[in-house]
């Protein structure tokens, strides 16, 4: 189920190593044993035959309706082709072969597949499907569906989705309930986990009937196998889900205590201000807050003071990815690293954080913000040895200088930063002429556009624009609608855009799509910045081929350094804890998941919460 949300949120999924020691059966000599779980390192937390996840309450009541909201739009219900914008909540529709637990890292348990058997050298894996697995029309889910799904992704999927399965060389239905995948890699198990959790399993019989083309966008509600089906759709405005009462997997351990609400409606808004006002007015029920201004000042309303509306900060162990102003290296002047570095000196995060964010954010300083994966200090030991072959290809300072971002005192005065920026621009061949930053060789003025689709970015970006203009850079802001932004991102038709890459360890082959040279020339890829760097490519290969946690972390930290020292973007801000607000009508398990709080399926609501009848009645009466 989480597969679609993971892909739409660009989550970095990786394949775990086999964990079979806890299984009661022993393997026949030379034949691997099937396992109920895939675990990257060590043993899975939950043994075979476990009842439910610790963060789910199996006694949770079912029923009720929920209204959610989001900013943006959607124009297709097909996640396969490039060019459309599907809703993020499609994770509710489809079951994956296995599902990742929310209180472990890189551990997957059987959903459509009751077990998986992996070759000793990880060159193949066999998934055994549950005989009871059904599509919503009652037709069994078969190995033929799985094979067809992989072939469809291979041949027709948009580039980011396709990149997850680069190491898959084939899929074969051994019988109706067993499918065998083969892999180009050896002794690397990450690709197996990506198939287990990230391959969308689609109904072959539905898509191939009545002239449907899975390579085309459609707003016809597709057939699924998951806990919800689409009840109604108004493209770009509203999407309504209904819980499937006879859902085939409702009593599986991975589902028990989840999917408790009968009906979920998501309303789409053009901007965050309108969405926020609708939420405060009671037009939606739950909200995960991402706007510091709203969090700091927007909830000073009677409903919060009297307890009808709950505002909470929930601790989260989620790693943070990288968010920033992405610079398009395909366009001048961003192809010059000195220009990119100079622009970074003109971004005053401390003033923005103090003045506009009430001091609530931290500055991001790594592409891989998780313990063991983020770089710090100077490279030493194995990491330094891994980087040594790239001397001359990466900045020399990388080896003996800790990477730090420019800082200010937050007063709005940044004379020293401006002097440094002007020096770097001079070294890059630019100087001020009559107040205009001008290329010394060509006489061309430096000008570029920062493209955005949410009004909130105008407020937080205008101070940066003002600083750029102060030294003669002709920078402008331009707002477009969400659909146009999607198209321009896919075709790399921008100078600078604010964007975020989400990181969930352990990293895998998706890094090729984010940062690899090949992806830089493929429209629809995630390499927005247009990075073409042999050192980056080589380090990505080291990450993908790592066979143990230590090697994986060393290679990731080395890659992080090379990305940071090349100044491909100007890092922005983040917050570790989850900010949530909700009308007081919900019940919750005693234990909250430690990872991916609130949005494991892209719907924007915790799958383990439920509507509490007593609280719901009190809220309707106007009580707390």
N, C-alpha and C positions, 0 to 999 in steps of 0.2 A: 504493500500500500504506500509506503513512504517513497517508493521509487520516483514517482512523477514529481512530487514536491521537491525531492532532492535534486532532480535535474533542473527543474524550473528555478530553484533558488541557487543553482550552480554550486551545490555542495560537493566537496571533494570526498569521494568514496574510495575505499581501497579494499582489496581482497584479503581476507584473513587467512591464516594458516589453519590447517585441519586441527581439530581438537577432538580426539576420540578416546583418550585414556579412561574417561569416566564411563564409557559405554560398557554395559554388562557383557556383551558378546565379544569374543576374541576373533581376530582375523585368521582366516585360513592361511597357511604359509604362503607368502608371496602375493596374497590378495588383500588389498586394503579393506578395512571395515567401514560400513556406513556409519554416519554420525548424525545426530539431531541438530548439531550446531557447528558453526564455523567461528573460530576464535583466532585473532591475529597472533596473540602471544599467550602462553600459559593455558589455563583452562577456563571455559565459560563459567560464569557465576551460577547459571541455572542448569541443573542436571537433566538428563532424559526423564520424561514423565513429570516435569514440574507443573504446578497447578496454574500459576499466573505470575506476572511480573510484580515485584514488590511495590511498585508505584501505582498499581491498579487495584481497585477494590472490587472483588468478584460479586459483592452484594449490592453494587451500585444500581439504583432503580433506573428503568428506561422510561422515556416519554418526554413530551413537551416540545416546544418550538424555540428556536434560537435565531436571532437576527444579528448578522455581522456586517462589517463595512470594510471597504478597501479603496485605495486611490488607484485609478488607472482604468483599464478597459480590457475587453477580450473580444476577439472576432472569429474564433474557431474553437471547436471542441476536439480537434485532432492535433496531437502533440508531435506528429511525425514530420510534416513538411516545413521547410524554411519559408518565412514570409508571413505566417500568421502569428497571432498572439493568443495562446490558450490561457484559460484561467489557471491560477496556481493550485487550486483545490482539486485538480483531476486525480490527485493521489487517493481521494476517497473512492474512486471508481474501480481501480485496478489493484489486484493482489499481485505481489511479487513472489518469486520462488522462496525467498527467505526475508526476514524482517530484522532490522537492527534494534537491539534493546536500547532504552534511553537512560540506563544507569551503568553502562559499560562503554568502552571505546573499541570499535571494530569487532563486535561480536554479533553474530547473526543466528537466528533461530527459524525453524521450518514454518512456512506458511503454505503456499501451494505445494511445496516439496516437503515430504515427511522426513527425508534424509538426503544426505549427499555423501558420495564416495569419491575420494580424491586419490589420484595416482601418487606413488611415493615421490616422483619427481615433479609433480603438479602439471604434467603435460596434458592431463585430461581430468574431467570430473563428470560423474553421473548423478543427476538429480532424479530421485524417485518421487513422482507426483502422488498426492493423496487421491485414492479412488473416489472419495466423496466430493472432491472439488468440482464446482458447477459454475457455469455462467448464469446470469440472472434469468435467462430463458429456460434453464433446466438442463441444457446440453452440457455434458462433462467437459472439463478442461483436460486436454490431452497433450501428449508429447508433440503431436503434429502442430498444435497451436504454438508451442514454445519454439519449435524450429522455424515456423513461418514468421513468428515475431522477430527472431534474430535476423532472418534473411531480409525482412522488411526494413529493419533498422540499418542493416549493412548497405542496402541498395537505395533507400529512399529518405532516410532520416536527415534532419538538419545536422550541421557539422558538430555541434557540441555534444548532442546525444550520441552520435556515431563514434565520437572520440573515446567514449568509455569502453569500447569493445574492440579496440585496435588490435589487441593480442589474441583475439578469438580467430581461429583458423577454420572452424567448422562446427556444425551441430547436426546430430543424427538421432532420430527417434528409434530406440532399440525395440520398443513395443509401445502400446498405448500410454503407458505410465512411466516410462523411463526415457530420459533424453541425455545424450552424451555430448559434451562440449570438448573440443580439443584446442590447445593453446600453443602459440609459437614459442613462448618463453618456457624455461625449465627452472625448477626449484624456486619459482616466484609465484606466490599464491594470491597476490592481489587481484589479478584478472579474474580469478574464480569468484571472489567475493563481489566483484563488480557485476558479473552475470547474475549472481544470487540475489542481489539487492537492487540493481539498477536497470536490468533489462525489463522494459514494459511488456507484460504478457498480454497479448491481444487476441480476440476471438476470430480465428480465420474464417469460420463459416459465416459470420455476420458481415465482415468487411468484403468478402468475395461474392456476396449475394446481391442481387438486384442492381448490378452495375456500379456499386460503390467503389471509389478509388481512394485508397489510403494515402496516396501521394498528393491529394488535394485537400484544401481546407473545407470544413463543413460545420454547420451549427446544428445538424441533426444529432440528438443525444446518442452517443455510442453505447453499445452493449458492454457491460463490465462484469467483474466477478467479486468486487469488493463490498464493504459494508453498506455503501450508499449507492443510489442510482439518481440520475438527474430527473427531477419532477417537472421542472419548467425552465425555460431559458428566454431571456430577452437580451440579445447580444449587446454587450457593452454597458448594460444597465443593471441587470439582476440575474442571478443564477440560484436556483432552489434545488436542494437535495432532500431526498427522503430515505430514511433508514430501511434497509431490506429486511422485513420481518423474518423471512426464512433463509437469511444469509447462511450459506453453507459452512462458513468458518467461525460462526459466532461463539462456539464453545471451545475453540482451540486455546491453549495456554497463552499464546501471543495476543489473543483478542479478548480474553475474559476480563470483564470490568471496564471495557472500552466501548466507544461508539454508542453512547447512552442517550443521545438526543434524537427524537424521532424525525425532526424536520429542521433543516439549516438553510437560511436564506442569506445570501451575500449581496449587498447593494454596492454599486460602484459609483465613486464620486470623482469629479474632475480635479479637485485639489484638497489638500489636507485641512484647510480652514473649514470648508463646508462639511467635510466628514466629521471633524471634531465637534462642530456645533450640533450636528445631527446626533452624535453620541450623547452629548450632554443633555439634549432634549428628550432622551429616552427612545430614539429611533433605532438604536442598536444596543447590544447587550454586553459586549466584551471588546476590549481594545488593548493591544500591546503598544505602548507609547514609544515613539522614536523621535519626538520633537521636544527638545529641552525647554523651550519657551512655554509650551503647553504644560509640561510636567511641573515647572517651577511656579507658574502663575495661573494657569488656565483652570485649575481644579478648585479654586476658591469660590465654591458655589454652595448653596444650602444643601443639596443632595449629598455632598461629601460630608458636610458638618453633622448632618443628622443620621448618617450611617446607611442611607439608601444606596449610595454609590461608594464602592470600596476602591481605595487607591493603595497599591502595595508595591514594594520592591522585593523581588524574589531572587535569592542567591542562585547563581548559575555557574556551572563549570564549563560552559560552552567556550571553546576557543574563538577568538575574534580574527577575522581576516583583515584585508586591507581595503580602506576606503579613501578616496582622494580625488583630486583633479587629474584625470587621465589625459596625458599629452599624446597626440597622434604623431608618431615619428615618421609617418608617411608624408608629412607636410612640413615645409620650412616654417619657422626656424627650429622646430623641435627635433630635427635630426641631429642637431649639435648638442652634445652632452653638457657643454659649458653654459649654453643658453638655458637648458633645462635646470641646471643647478642654480643659475642666477635667479630664475623665476621663483624658485623655492625660498630664496632669501627674502623675498618681498611678501611672503604670506605670514601674517601676524596672528598665529594661532592663539597666543596668550591673550591678546586683546579681544579676539572674537569670543573665546571661551568665557572670559570675565564679563564682557559687556553684553553679549547676545545669548550665552548659554548658562548664565548664572554660575559659572565655574563647575558645571556638572560633568564635564567630559574629560577624558584623557587623550593625549596625542598618540596616535598610532606610529609605531616605529619598526614594524616588521610585517612582512607579507604572511607570516605563519605564527600568529600570536597564540602559542600554546607552549607549555613547559616542555623543554627538550628540543623544540623545533625552531624557536626564534633565535636569531643570532644576537650576540652581545660581545663587548670587548673586542679583542683581536683574535683571529683564528689561531688555534694551537693544536698540537698533536695530530690526530688523524684528519681533522678538518683542514689544517694547514697543508698537510701532505696532499690532500685531495685538490687543493687550489693551486699548488705550486706549478703544475704543468701549464697553467693559464697565465703565468706572468707574461706581461706584454700584451695580453688580450683583455685584461681587466685593469681597472685603475690601480696604480702602484700603492696608493694609500690604503687600500683594502687590507694589506698584509701587516701594517704596523700602526694603524690609527683606528680607534673605535669609531664606528659610524654614529654621528649625532646629527639631529636636525637643527636648523637655525632656531634660536629662541629670542624673545624680547622680554622686557619687564612688564608688558601689558599696559603701558601708559599710552600707547598709540604713537610714541616717538621711536623711530627705528633708524636713526642716522647711520649707525655702524653697519646695519644690515644693508642699507641702500648703497653705502660705499663699497661693500663687498660685491653686491650685485653688479654695480657699474664696472668694477674691476674685471669680473668674470666676463661680462658682455664685451668689454674692450678686448680681452684676450680672444674672444670668439669673432672679433671683426665688426663690432657695433659701437657706435658712439652717438651722443646727443648732438643734433644739429638743429638750431632754432627751436629747441624744445621737443624735437621729434627723435626717437631712437631710430637710427639710420644705419644701414649696412654700408660700411666704409668702401667696399669694392663696387657695389652695384648702385648705391644711392637709394635703395628701396627702403621704405619705412617698415618697421616691425608692427604688424597688425594681426590680430586673431580674435576669434569669437569663442566665448564659453556658452555652450548649448545646454539647456536644462528644460525639464518638463513639469516641475513643481514650483509654485510661487515662493515657497520657503527658501529656495536656493538664491533668489534675488537678494533677500535680506542678508544672508550670510556671505555672499560672494561680492556684493557691491564694495565693501572695504578693500578687498583684494584688487578689484578693478581700479578703484581710486588710487591705490598705491602704484599700480602699473602705469597709469596715466601720468602720475607725478614724475616719472623718469622718462616719459615720452613714448611709452608703448601704447599703441592705439588698440586697446582691448575693449570689447563690447560684450554685453549680455544679450542672449536671445532665447525667449521661451517658445517652445512648440508643444503641441499636444502629445499625449502618450503614444498614439499610433505612429505619428511622424517620427518621434524619438526612436521608437523601435526600428523603423525602417532605416533611419540614418545611422543607427548603431550597427545594424546588420551589414550595411554597405560601407562602413567606416567613413561616412560623409560628415565629418566634424573636425574642428581644431582641438577643442578641449571639452571634456564632459565630466561632470561629477558622477562617480560610479563606485560600486563596492564589489569586491571579490570575497565570498564567504569561504572560510577554511575549516574543514573538519578532518582531524587527523585520523588515520595516516594518509599522506598524499599518495597519489598514484598517477596513472597515465593521463588523467585530466589536465595535468600540468602542461602537457604538450599543447593542449588546446588553449590554455591561458597564455603561455609564454613562448611556445616553440616557433621556430622560423617558418616551418611549413604552414602553420595555421595563420600566420600573418597575412598570407595572400589568399585566404579562403573566406569569402563573404559569409557572414553568419557565425564565424568562429568567435571564441571568447578572447582572442588576442587583440583586444581593442587598441592597445598602444602600438601595435605593429612591430613588436620586438623581433629582430633578426640578429641573433648573437650566438656564434658557435659555442662559446663557453656556457651559455645558458642551456643550449641544447644538450651538451655533454653532461652537465650536472643533472638535468632532468633525467637522462638515461641512468645516471647513478642512483637517483631516487627510485625510479621504477624497478630497477634490477636489485635493489637492496634485499637481502635475505634475512636480516634480523633487525630488531628495533634500533640498536645502537648505530648500525650502518645507515639506516634510514634517516635517523635524526642528524647524523653528521652531514650527509649529503644535502638534506633540506636546509640546514643552517648555512652551508656553503652557498647554496643557490640563493638563499635570502640575502646574503652579503652582496652577491653580484648584482642582483636586482636593485638593491638599495643604492649601491655606489654608482649605478648608471642613471639614477634620477629619472626614471621613466614616468613618475607621477609625483604630485605634491601631496603628501599624506595629510589626512584630515583627522577625524576624531572618532571615539567609540566609548562605550560604556559596558562594563562586564555584567552587571546585574540586569535582570529583566524588569522593566517598568510595566505594570499592568493596572488597568482600571476596569471595573465591571460592576454592573448593577447587582445588588445583593439578593440573588435568586439561585445561587449555585451551591452544590455540595462538592467537596474535594476529598481525595484520599489523604490519609495522614502523611504519607510520604510522597513528595514531589520528585519527578525525575531530575537527575543531575545534569542531563544533556538535552538540548533541543527543546527547552520548555515552550509549551504553548503552540507549537506549529510543526509537529512531525509530518504532517500531510499537506501542508500548504493552505489549509482552510483558515488558520488563524485562531484556533481555539483548542485548548487541551483535550485530547481524546479521552482522558480519564475522568473529566469532570461530568457532573450531571445536574439536572434541574431539581432543586430541593422543593418539594410541594409546599412545605410550611413557609419557607422563606419567600417563595414565589407568591403565595397568597398574601403574606404580610406586605410585600412590596406593592402589590396591586391595591391594598387598602391604604397605602401611603405610609406604612411604618418602616422602621429600620430593619 
